Amino acid sequence: MQADICFGFSKNKWKELSQRLDSSDENAWAEGIGVFERRMRERFLSSIEALFAADTKPDLSLSDSANTGHCIPGFAIIALCCLLIETLQGFREAPPSDAHAGPCTFPLGPCVKPPAGTNQQFIKFLRRPAFGGAFNGEVAKRFASGIRNGILHEAETRKWVIWREEPVGEIAAQNEDGYALNRSLFYEAVKKEFESYLQELRDPAKKELRQRFKEKMDDICREA
Protein backbone atom coordinates (compact mmCIF):
# COMPACT_ATOMS: atom_id res chain seq x y z
CA MET A 1 0.00 0.00 0.00
CA GLN A 2 1.32 3.41 -0.98
CA ALA A 3 1.50 6.13 1.64
CA ASP A 4 -0.31 9.40 0.99
CA ILE A 5 1.17 12.86 1.51
CA CYS A 6 -2.31 13.95 2.53
CA PHE A 7 -5.67 12.25 2.19
CA GLY A 8 -6.09 11.09 -1.41
CA PHE A 9 -2.81 12.59 -2.65
CA SER A 10 -0.13 9.94 -3.18
CA LYS A 11 3.61 10.40 -3.07
CA ASN A 12 3.74 9.58 -6.80
CA LYS A 13 1.46 12.55 -7.44
CA TRP A 14 3.84 14.70 -5.42
CA LYS A 15 6.82 13.50 -7.47
CA GLU A 16 5.07 14.68 -10.63
CA LEU A 17 4.06 17.98 -9.03
CA SER A 18 7.58 18.59 -7.67
CA GLN A 19 9.02 18.64 -11.18
CA ARG A 20 6.63 21.42 -12.11
CA LEU A 21 7.70 23.45 -9.08
CA ASP A 22 11.22 23.66 -10.53
CA SER A 23 9.85 25.50 -13.55
CA SER A 24 8.25 28.22 -11.39
CA ASP A 25 4.77 27.14 -12.47
CA GLU A 26 2.52 29.21 -10.18
CA ASN A 27 -0.40 26.85 -10.71
CA ALA A 28 1.83 24.03 -9.49
CA TRP A 29 2.89 26.12 -6.49
CA ALA A 30 -0.73 26.81 -5.59
CA GLU A 31 -1.45 23.09 -5.74
CA GLY A 32 1.68 22.18 -3.77
CA ILE A 33 0.94 24.69 -1.01
CA GLY A 34 -2.61 23.36 -0.89
CA VAL A 35 -1.33 19.81 -0.42
CA PHE A 36 0.89 20.96 2.45
CA GLU A 37 -1.98 22.89 4.04
CA ARG A 38 -4.22 19.83 3.87
CA ARG A 39 -1.49 17.67 5.42
CA MET A 40 -1.05 20.05 8.35
CA ARG A 41 -4.78 20.41 8.92
CA GLU A 42 -5.38 16.66 8.74
CA ARG A 43 -2.50 15.74 11.03
CA PHE A 44 -2.53 18.58 13.53
CA LEU A 45 -5.14 21.34 13.40
CA SER A 46 -8.23 19.13 12.98
CA SER A 47 -7.09 16.93 15.89
CA ILE A 48 -6.39 19.93 18.13
CA GLU A 49 -9.79 21.45 17.35
CA ALA A 50 -11.51 18.11 18.01
CA LEU A 51 -9.87 18.07 21.45
CA PHE A 52 -11.07 21.60 22.16
CA ALA A 53 -14.61 20.53 21.20
CA ALA A 54 -14.45 17.40 23.40
CA ASP A 55 -13.19 19.28 26.46
CA THR A 56 -15.06 18.58 29.70
CA LYS A 57 -16.19 21.99 30.91
CA PRO A 58 -15.66 22.99 34.57
CA ASP A 59 -19.36 23.73 35.21
CA LEU A 60 -20.24 20.01 35.23
CA SER A 61 -21.98 19.25 38.52
CA LEU A 62 -20.05 17.13 41.00
CA SER A 63 -22.93 14.66 41.22
CA ASP A 64 -22.44 13.83 37.54
CA SER A 65 -18.67 13.63 37.66
CA ALA A 66 -18.02 10.30 39.36
CA ASN A 67 -19.49 8.00 36.71
CA THR A 68 -18.94 10.10 33.61
CA GLY A 69 -16.05 9.81 31.21
CA HIS A 70 -14.18 13.09 30.86
CA CYS A 71 -11.83 14.63 28.34
CA ILE A 72 -9.15 16.87 29.91
CA PRO A 73 -7.19 17.68 26.76
CA GLY A 74 -4.81 20.50 27.70
CA PHE A 75 -1.79 18.21 27.80
CA ALA A 76 -2.62 16.62 24.44
CA ILE A 77 -3.44 19.97 22.81
CA ILE A 78 -0.09 21.47 23.75
CA ALA A 79 1.80 18.29 22.79
CA LEU A 80 0.27 18.53 19.30
CA CYS A 81 1.03 22.26 19.17
CA CYS A 82 4.67 21.49 19.95
CA LEU A 83 4.80 18.92 17.14
CA LEU A 84 3.25 21.44 14.77
CA ILE A 85 5.82 24.06 15.79
CA GLU A 86 8.65 21.58 15.17
CA THR A 87 7.18 20.86 11.74
CA LEU A 88 6.69 24.49 10.71
CA GLN A 89 10.11 25.59 11.91
CA GLY A 90 11.67 22.64 10.09
CA PHE A 91 10.01 23.89 6.90
CA ARG A 92 11.24 27.42 7.53
CA GLU A 93 14.87 26.54 8.22
CA ALA A 94 17.26 23.65 7.71
CA PRO A 95 18.42 21.96 10.91
CA PRO A 96 21.73 23.13 12.38
CA SER A 97 24.74 21.66 10.65
CA ASP A 98 26.99 19.30 12.60
CA ALA A 99 29.89 19.91 10.23
CA HIS A 100 31.96 21.41 13.04
CA ALA A 101 31.22 18.74 15.61
CA GLY A 102 34.29 17.35 17.31
CA PRO A 103 36.96 18.40 19.79
CA CYS A 104 37.75 22.08 19.99
CA THR A 105 41.25 22.94 18.73
CA PHE A 106 41.38 26.36 20.42
CA PRO A 107 43.90 27.97 21.10
CA LEU A 108 45.92 26.07 18.48
CA GLY A 109 43.08 26.28 15.98
CA PRO A 110 39.59 27.78 15.60
CA CYS A 111 37.10 27.37 18.41
CA VAL A 112 34.51 24.80 17.41
CA LYS A 113 31.11 25.36 18.94
CA PRO A 114 28.51 22.57 19.00
CA PRO A 115 25.45 23.03 16.79
CA ALA A 116 22.53 24.86 18.36
CA GLY A 117 20.14 21.90 17.95
CA THR A 118 16.39 21.82 17.42
CA ASN A 119 15.77 23.32 20.85
CA GLN A 120 17.09 26.65 19.60
CA GLN A 121 14.95 26.39 16.48
CA PHE A 122 11.91 25.82 18.67
CA ILE A 123 12.77 28.86 20.82
CA LYS A 124 13.20 30.95 17.69
CA PHE A 125 9.69 30.06 16.57
CA LEU A 126 8.23 31.13 19.94
CA ARG A 127 9.64 34.60 19.31
CA ARG A 128 7.78 35.05 16.04
CA PRO A 129 5.28 37.95 15.74
CA ALA A 130 2.05 36.06 16.46
CA PHE A 131 3.14 35.40 20.05
CA GLY A 132 3.29 39.14 20.77
CA GLY A 133 6.43 39.05 22.87
CA ALA A 134 5.03 36.49 25.33
CA PHE A 135 8.23 34.46 25.06
CA ASN A 136 10.85 37.17 25.20
CA GLY A 137 13.83 36.79 27.50
CA GLU A 138 14.07 33.55 29.43
CA VAL A 139 10.40 32.57 29.01
CA ALA A 140 10.96 30.84 25.66
CA LYS A 141 13.81 28.79 27.12
CA ARG A 142 11.68 27.89 30.13
CA PHE A 143 8.86 26.82 27.82
CA ALA A 144 11.18 24.69 25.69
CA SER A 145 12.57 23.00 28.78
CA GLY A 146 9.43 22.80 30.87
CA ILE A 147 6.79 22.02 28.26
CA ARG A 148 8.33 21.01 24.93
CA ASN A 149 11.00 18.73 26.43
CA GLY A 150 8.95 17.83 29.48
CA ILE A 151 5.87 16.63 27.58
CA LEU A 152 7.63 14.97 24.68
CA HIS A 153 10.37 13.24 26.67
CA GLU A 154 8.90 12.68 30.14
CA ALA A 155 5.13 13.04 29.66
CA GLU A 156 4.98 15.81 32.25
CA THR A 157 5.51 19.55 32.53
CA ARG A 158 8.21 21.14 34.66
CA LYS A 159 7.08 24.24 36.60
CA TRP A 160 4.34 25.01 34.06
CA VAL A 161 0.56 24.68 34.37
CA ILE A 162 -1.68 24.54 31.30
CA TRP A 163 -5.04 26.31 31.64
CA ARG A 164 -8.01 26.74 29.33
CA GLU A 165 -8.63 30.51 29.53
CA GLU A 166 -6.03 31.86 31.95
CA PRO A 167 -3.93 33.90 32.31
CA VAL A 168 -6.69 36.19 31.03
CA GLY A 169 -5.55 38.07 27.93
CA GLU A 170 -2.03 36.63 28.10
CA ILE A 171 -0.45 33.62 26.44
CA ALA A 172 1.94 33.03 29.33
CA ALA A 173 2.57 34.58 32.73
CA GLN A 174 4.46 33.84 35.91
CA ASN A 175 2.60 31.65 38.37
CA GLU A 176 4.10 31.19 41.85
CA ASP A 177 7.54 29.67 41.23
CA GLY A 178 6.79 28.77 37.60
CA TYR A 179 4.56 29.78 34.70
CA ALA A 180 1.00 29.41 33.49
CA LEU A 181 0.10 28.89 29.82
CA ASN A 182 -3.21 29.91 28.27
CA ARG A 183 -3.61 26.99 25.90
CA SER A 184 -6.38 28.67 23.88
CA LEU A 185 -4.36 31.80 23.11
CA PHE A 186 -1.24 29.72 22.51
CA TYR A 187 -3.00 27.64 19.88
CA GLU A 188 -4.40 30.75 18.21
CA ALA A 189 -0.86 32.14 17.93
CA VAL A 190 0.49 28.89 16.47
CA LYS A 191 -2.38 28.82 13.98
CA LYS A 192 -1.70 32.43 13.02
CA GLU A 193 1.94 31.58 12.31
CA PHE A 194 0.79 28.66 10.18
CA GLU A 195 -1.40 31.01 8.12
CA SER A 196 1.48 33.48 7.88
CA TYR A 197 3.79 30.77 6.52
CA LEU A 198 1.23 29.81 3.87
CA GLN A 199 0.93 33.45 2.85
CA GLU A 200 4.71 33.79 2.50
CA LEU A 201 4.89 30.65 0.38
CA ARG A 202 2.37 32.13 -2.04
CA ASP A 203 4.80 34.98 -2.79
CA PRO A 204 7.03 34.08 -5.78
CA ALA A 205 9.71 36.44 -4.44
CA LYS A 206 10.30 34.15 -1.43
CA LYS A 207 12.68 31.95 -3.37
CA GLU A 208 14.71 30.60 -0.44
CA LEU A 209 11.60 29.82 1.58
CA ARG A 210 10.10 28.02 -1.39
CA GLN A 211 13.28 26.07 -2.03
CA ARG A 212 13.34 24.90 1.59
CA PHE A 213 9.65 23.96 1.33
CA LYS A 214 10.28 21.87 -1.78
CA GLU A 215 13.25 20.11 -0.18
CA LYS A 216 11.19 19.21 2.88
CA MET A 217 8.23 17.97 0.89
CA ASP A 218 10.52 15.90 -1.33
CA ASP A 219 12.08 14.40 1.82
CA ILE A 220 8.63 13.52 3.15
CA CYS A 221 7.80 11.90 -0.17
CA ARG A 222 10.97 9.78 -0.11
CA GLU A 223 10.39 8.64 3.47
CA ALA A 224 6.63 8.03 3.17
N, C-alpha and C positions, 0 to 999 in steps of 0.2 A: 504493500500500500504506500502510495506517495504522500509525503507530508505537504500540507498547504501552508503558504505564507500567511494567508488569512482565509477565512471561510470561503471555500469555492474558488480560490485562486492558487493554483499549484506552483511549485518552484520552477517547473518547466515554462510556465507562462511568464514568470519573472525573468528567466534567462532571456527570453525573446524580447521582453520589454526593456531589459537592461541595455541591450545593444542599441536600441533607439535613443536611450538617454545620452549615449556618447555623441550623437549627432545633434544635440541641443534641440530635439523635437519637443516643443512646449506641450503638445497634446500628450506625448509620452510622459513628460514630467508631471502633468496634472493627474494622469492615471497612476503613476508610481507613488506620488504623494498620497493619493486616495487609498492605495493599497496599504501603505504604512499607517495611515490614520485608522483604517478599519482594524488592522492588527492590534494597535494600541487600545482601541476602544473595546475590542473583543476580549483581550487578555487582561486588561487592567481597569479601565474606567467603568465598563458595564458591571464588573464584579464589585468594585468599590461602591457604586451607586445602589446595587442590590443589597449590600450590607447596610447602607444607610437606611434603606426602606424597611429592612427587616429588624431594625434596632428596637429592642424592648424599651419603651419609654418609662421614665421614672415615676409617672403618676399612676402606675398600676397598683391597685390596692393590695395590701399585704395579705389579705385573706385569699387572694387569687394566686399569690406568688409561689406557694409551696409546691403545688402540683402542676405547674405550668412550665413548659419549656421556654427558655429565654434565649435571646440573641444579644450578646454584649460585644459588639464588633469593633470597638475602638482599636484594640491591639491588631486585629486583622486588617483594618482599614489602613493604619499607618504602615504596617508591613508591606502592603501592596503599593502604597505611595512611595516607599523607599525603593522598591523594585522598579517602579516607573521612573523615578529620578535617576537611578543607575542607568536605565535604558536610554533616557533622553540625553543625559550627559555623555554617554558613550557614543551617541550619534553626533553630538556637537563636537567632540574632541577625541582624538586618538588617545589611547592609554599612555601613561608615561613610559618612556623608553628605558630599558634596563641595559643599554649599551655601555654605560659607565660603571656597571656593578662590578664589585671586586675590591681588593684591598686598596686603601688610599696610599698614594706614593709621596704625599706631602711630608717633609719639605723638599725631598729630592725631585719630585715631579708635581704635576697638577693635583689639586685636592679633588678627590672624587666623592661626590655626594650621592647617597642612595636616591633612587627615583621616589617621587612624591607619593605614588600609589593612588588607588581609587578613592581612598578616604579624602584626599585633597580635592579630587574631582567632585566628590559629593558635596563637600563644604563650599566649593566654588558655585555650585548650582544653588545652594541655599541663599547665596548672596545676590541672586538675580533680581531684577526689578519687581516682579510680582509679589515678593515676600516683604516689600516695603521696609527694609532695614531691620526686620525682626531678628535676623541672625547675624547682625554685625558683632564685631569683637569676638569674645570667647564663646558666645552662645551657639554659633554654628559648630564649633569643635565639640561643645558639650552635647549637642544634639547627635552629631555623628557617633560619638562615643556611647552616649547614654541610650539612644533610641536605635539608630541605624545598626550599630554593632551589637548592642544589647539584644534587640529583637531577633536579628538574623542569625546571631551566633550562639546566644544563650537563652532565647525565648523569654526574655524579661527585660524590663527597662531599668536603667541605673539613674536614680535621683531625678526621674521625670514621671509625671502623671499625665495621662491622656484623658481629656474631658470633651464632652459633646459641644458645649456652647460657651465655655469659659477657658481662659480669661475673656471677659466680655470686650469685644472690639479689638482684641489683640491675638495674634497668632501664637505668641509665646511670651511668658512672663515668669519672673522669679516666684517661687512658691516654697516658703520655709527655707530649707537648706538645699533646694533643688529648683526645678522648673516645672511649669504647667504648660501643656500644649493644647490649643483649641483645634481639635481634629477637623472640624468643619471648615474653618478659615484656612487651615493648612492645605486641605485638599483643594479648595477653591484656588489657592495660589499655584499649586502644582498644575492644576488644569489650565490655568491662565498661561503658564509657561509652555505647556503643550501646544496651546492655540498659537502662541507667539512663534514657536518653532515652525509650525506649519506655514504660517504667514511668511516667515523668512525664506523658507524653501521655495515658495511660489515666486520669489523674486529672481529673475535670471542673472542679476548682477552678483548674487551670492554664490560665486563659483566654488570657493573653497568649501563652504558649507554643503553645497550640493555634491561635490566630489566625495566628501566624507560620508554623506548619506548613502551614495551609491555603493561605496566600499562596504559599509555596514550591511546593507541589504543583500549585496552579493555574498558576503560572509554567511549571513543567515540562510541564504539559499543553498550554499554548499554544505552547511551543517545540518540542514533540515532532513 
